[in-house]
Amino acid sequence: MKRVASTILAIALSLATVGNAVAQTQIYDSKTRKWIDYDKKKARQLYARNKQLPEAFRMQMVPFRTAEQPGTIIIDGNQHFLYLVQPGGQAIRYGIGVGREGFGWAGIVRIGRTAEWPTWTPPAEMVARDANAAKWAAGMPGGPDNPLGARALYLYEGDNDTIYRIHGTTEPWTIGLDVSSGCIRMNNDDVTDLHSRVAVGAKVIVLMQGAALYKGV
């Protein structure tokens, strides 16, 4: 337990150094040379105008200090980044959106399975309150309109599905934001790239300020 806690603390300190260029809900405006609030309205306007995310949330290689093995995924939910550890003190950094289901937990899990164009099955509480979700109570087939997007990586604790996922999205402008639904969402190109690089069984470390540690961690 102490060793795991020390690992999480060490990664958190590393991420604080790597990720301090982008605050939780702000982006850097190169024209005004100021940090500006990055809310949902502005995010949609920026995406519509540029047809892409702000530079900070685009896939890129960054320096990254960690004792974790290459192939490990480290998620910094507060800064809205997912890191895929690479050899030589590097990581591929992707922007993420953090949904309501992803706010309240942190810990160490693994990729239990993956899917291309996954089926989405809304939870019972969503089916009860949302008529559109109700028609997909038995599962919505994968496709461009599916909320899980192009790929999904299912997070397991041991042999048990945690219900948490890393997945694509039909709303790419929400990357970099806290959003109302989903777990850890990525734009479809990025989640497709991540899916091509990771293996089932890969270690996933989730950091989230104020979150409860996942059971067993």
C-alpha positions as CSV (number, residue, x, y, z in Angstrom):
1,M,0.0,0.0,0.0
2,K,2.8,2.4,0.9
3,R,4.7,1.6,-2.3
4,V,1.6,2.3,-4.4
5,A,0.9,5.5,-2.6
6,S,4.5,6.6,-3.1
7,T,4.2,5.8,-6.8
8,I,1.1,7.8,-7.2
9,L,2.7,10.8,-5.3
10,A,5.8,10.6,-7.5
11,I,3.8,10.6,-10.7
12,A,1.6,13.5,-9.4
13,L,4.7,15.6,-8.7
14,S,6.1,14.8,-12.2
15,L,2.8,15.8,-13.8
16,A,2.7,19.0,-11.9
17,T,6.0,20.0,-13.6
18,V,5.1,18.7,-17.1
19,G,1.5,19.9,-17.2
20,N,1.7,23.3,-15.5
21,A,1.5,25.1,-18.8
22,V,-2.3,24.5,-19.1
23,A,-4.7,25.2,-16.2
24,Q,-7.8,23.1,-15.8
25,T,-10.2,25.3,-17.6
26,Q,-7.9,27.8,-19.4
27,I,-5.9,28.0,-22.6
28,Y,-3.2,30.4,-23.8
29,D,-4.2,33.0,-26.3
30,S,-1.2,33.7,-28.4
31,K,-2.7,36.9,-29.8
32,T,-3.2,38.5,-26.4
33,R,-0.5,36.5,-24.7
34,K,-2.9,35.8,-21.8
35,W,-4.5,32.8,-20.3
36,I,-8.2,32.8,-21.0
37,D,-11.1,30.8,-19.6
38,Y,-11.9,27.8,-21.8
39,D,-15.6,27.0,-21.3
40,K,-17.9,25.0,-23.5
41,K,-19.1,27.9,-25.5
42,K,-15.6,29.2,-26.3
43,A,-14.4,25.7,-27.0
44,R,-17.1,25.2,-29.7
45,Q,-16.3,28.6,-31.2
46,L,-12.6,27.8,-31.4
47,Y,-13.1,24.4,-32.9
48,A,-15.6,25.7,-35.5
49,R,-13.2,28.4,-36.5
50,N,-10.0,26.3,-36.6
51,K,-11.4,22.8,-37.3
52,Q,-9.0,21.5,-34.7
53,L,-8.3,21.7,-31.0
54,P,-6.0,24.3,-29.3
55,E,-2.4,23.2,-29.7
56,A,-2.0,22.2,-26.1
57,F,-4.6,19.4,-26.5
58,R,-3.3,18.0,-29.8
59,M,-1.3,14.8,-29.7
60,Q,2.4,15.5,-29.2
61,M,5.6,14.0,-27.9
62,V,6.7,15.6,-24.6
63,P,9.5,15.1,-22.0
64,F,8.2,12.9,-19.2
65,R,10.0,11.7,-16.1
66,T,8.6,8.5,-14.6
67,A,9.8,5.2,-13.3
68,E,6.8,3.5,-15.1
69,Q,7.5,1.2,-18.0
70,P,6.9,2.3,-21.6
71,G,3.4,1.4,-22.6
72,T,1.9,2.6,-19.3
73,I,-1.0,5.0,-19.5
74,I,-1.0,7.9,-17.0
75,I,-4.1,10.1,-16.9
76,D,-4.0,13.6,-15.3
77,G,-7.7,14.4,-15.1
78,N,-7.2,17.8,-13.6
79,Q,-5.0,19.1,-16.5
80,H,-7.0,17.1,-19.0
81,F,-4.1,15.1,-20.4
82,L,-3.4,11.4,-21.0
83,Y,0.2,10.3,-21.3
84,L,1.4,7.1,-23.0
85,V,4.9,6.5,-21.6
86,Q,7.6,6.0,-24.2
87,P,11.3,5.0,-23.9
88,G,14.0,7.7,-23.2
89,G,12.1,9.9,-20.8
90,Q,9.4,10.8,-23.3
91,A,5.6,10.3,-23.5
92,I,2.9,10.9,-26.1
93,R,0.5,13.4,-24.7
94,Y,-3.1,13.5,-25.7
95,G,-5.9,15.9,-24.7
96,I,-8.9,14.4,-22.9
97,G,-12.3,15.5,-21.7
98,V,-13.3,14.2,-18.3
99,G,-16.9,13.1,-17.9
100,R,-19.0,13.0,-14.8
101,E,-18.3,9.3,-14.3
102,G,-14.6,10.0,-14.3
103,F,-14.6,12.8,-11.8
104,G,-14.7,10.9,-8.5
105,W,-12.1,8.1,-8.7
106,A,-8.4,7.5,-9.0
107,G,-6.1,4.5,-8.8
108,I,-4.3,1.9,-10.7
109,V,-6.2,-0.4,-13.1
110,R,-5.4,-2.1,-16.4
111,I,-6.8,-2.4,-19.9
112,G,-9.1,-5.5,-19.8
113,R,-10.3,-5.4,-23.4
114,T,-10.6,-3.0,-26.3
115,A,-13.1,-2.5,-29.1
116,E,-13.3,-0.9,-32.5
117,W,-16.5,1.1,-33.0
118,P,-17.9,-0.1,-29.7
119,T,-21.5,-0.7,-28.8
120,W,-22.9,1.9,-26.3
121,T,-25.4,0.7,-23.7
122,P,-26.7,3.5,-21.6
123,P,-27.0,3.0,-17.9
124,A,-30.4,2.3,-16.4
125,E,-30.7,5.8,-14.8
126,M,-30.1,7.4,-18.2
127,V,-32.7,5.2,-19.8
128,A,-35.2,6.2,-17.2
129,R,-34.7,9.9,-17.7
130,D,-33.8,10.3,-21.4
131,A,-36.2,9.1,-24.1
132,N,-33.4,9.1,-26.7
133,A,-31.3,6.9,-24.5
134,A,-34.3,4.6,-23.8
135,K,-34.5,3.5,-27.4
136,W,-30.9,2.2,-27.1
137,A,-31.5,0.3,-23.8
138,A,-30.4,-2.9,-25.5
139,G,-27.3,-1.3,-26.9
140,M,-26.5,1.2,-29.7
141,P,-24.4,-0.3,-32.5
142,G,-21.0,1.3,-33.1
143,G,-20.7,4.0,-35.7
144,P,-20.0,7.7,-36.2
145,D,-23.0,8.8,-34.1
146,N,-22.2,6.5,-31.2
147,P,-21.2,8.4,-28.0
148,L,-18.2,6.0,-27.4
149,G,-16.7,7.1,-30.7
150,A,-14.2,5.1,-32.8
151,R,-12.5,3.1,-30.1
152,A,-12.9,2.1,-26.5
153,L,-10.4,0.8,-23.9
154,Y,-12.2,-0.9,-21.0
155,L,-10.5,-0.5,-17.6
156,Y,-10.4,-3.5,-15.3
157,E,-9.4,-4.1,-11.7
158,G,-8.1,-7.7,-11.7
159,D,-10.7,-9.6,-13.8
160,N,-13.5,-7.2,-13.0
161,D,-14.8,-4.4,-15.3
162,T,-14.7,-1.2,-13.4
163,I,-17.3,0.4,-15.7
164,Y,-14.8,3.1,-16.5
165,R,-13.6,3.6,-20.1
166,I,-11.2,5.6,-22.3
167,H,-13.2,6.2,-25.4
168,G,-13.8,8.4,-28.4
169,T,-16.4,11.1,-28.8
170,T,-18.8,12.7,-31.3
171,E,-18.0,16.1,-29.7
172,P,-14.3,16.8,-30.3
173,W,-14.6,20.4,-29.1
174,T,-15.1,19.1,-25.5
175,I,-11.5,17.9,-25.2
176,G,-9.9,19.9,-22.5
177,L,-13.2,20.3,-20.6
178,D,-15.1,18.7,-17.7
179,V,-18.3,17.3,-19.4
180,S,-21.6,16.0,-18.3
181,S,-21.2,12.4,-19.5
182,G,-18.7,9.7,-20.3
183,C,-15.5,8.7,-18.5
184,I,-12.2,9.7,-20.2
185,R,-13.0,10.9,-23.7
186,M,-10.6,11.6,-26.6
187,N,-11.2,12.8,-30.1
188,N,-11.6,9.9,-32.5
189,D,-8.2,10.3,-34.3
190,D,-6.4,10.3,-31.0
191,V,-8.2,7.3,-29.4
192,T,-7.6,5.4,-32.7
193,D,-3.9,6.2,-32.4
194,L,-3.8,5.2,-28.7
195,H,-5.7,2.0,-29.4
196,S,-3.1,1.0,-32.1
197,R,-0.2,1.5,-29.6
198,V,-1.4,-0.2,-26.4
199,A,-1.9,-3.9,-25.5
200,V,-4.6,-5.5,-23.4
201,G,-3.2,-5.8,-19.9
202,A,-1.4,-2.4,-20.0
203,K,-1.2,-0.6,-16.7
204,V,-3.3,2.6,-16.4
205,I,-2.7,5.1,-13.6
206,V,-5.5,7.6,-13.0
207,L,-4.8,10.8,-11.0
208,M,-7.7,13.1,-10.0
209,Q,-7.5,15.8,-7.3
210,G,-10.0,15.2,-4.6
211,A,-11.0,11.7,-5.9
212,A,-11.4,8.6,-3.8
213,L,-8.9,5.9,-4.6
214,Y,-10.4,3.0,-6.5
215,K,-10.9,-0.1,-4.3
216,G,-7.9,-2.2,-3.7
217,V,-5.4,0.6,-4.4
